[in-house]
Amino acid sequence: MMPLTLAKEGAANSVKKIGGKPEIRRFLETLGFVAGADVTVVSQMGGNVIVHIKDSRVAISREMASKILV
């Protein structure tokens, strides 16, 4: 397992685990980051990570992305 911030751009990954405080986990779950979900890093710019999950693109902070293990 590795944090989403280390995933290669364009490579499909599967979410294994979400870390962090309960409120952060709940927020990420509402965006579709649940165990078993497919996620692809589109790009990393500045402090943000843009990902493709559940037929939509989502921008999350690098800090939040580090809590998502793939």
Secondary structure, DSSP 4 states (H G I P E B T S, - for coil): --BGGGSPTT-EEE--EE-S-HHHHHHHHHTT--TT-EEEEEEEETTEEEEEETTEEEEEEHHHHTTEE-
